[in-house]
Amino acid sequence: MNKKTGLKEVIYIGIGGMVGGGIFAVLGLAVSLAKVGTPIAFLFAGILALITPYSYVNLSKKYPDKGGTVKFINQGFG
């Protein structure tokens, strides 16, 4: 099977590299700072990460536009 790598595959490789490498770098820093509290710190960060899409959904309902984050910043700061 001779399949070429397309844009979608390259994006997945890039995301995998950033997330994969980033988690190990952050884990080392978190352990050195939080020590035994590292699991609690990751749980707290996960909860905050779940709140972010909720905010984006509400902003998208209020300001329906294809501009995304840029549109929200322009609405907030002019």
Buried (B, 14 or more C-beta within 10 A) or exposed (E): EEEEEEEEEEEEEEEEEEEEEEEEEEEEEBEEEEEEEBEEBBEEEEEEEEEEEEEEEEBEEEBEEEEEEEBBEEEEEE
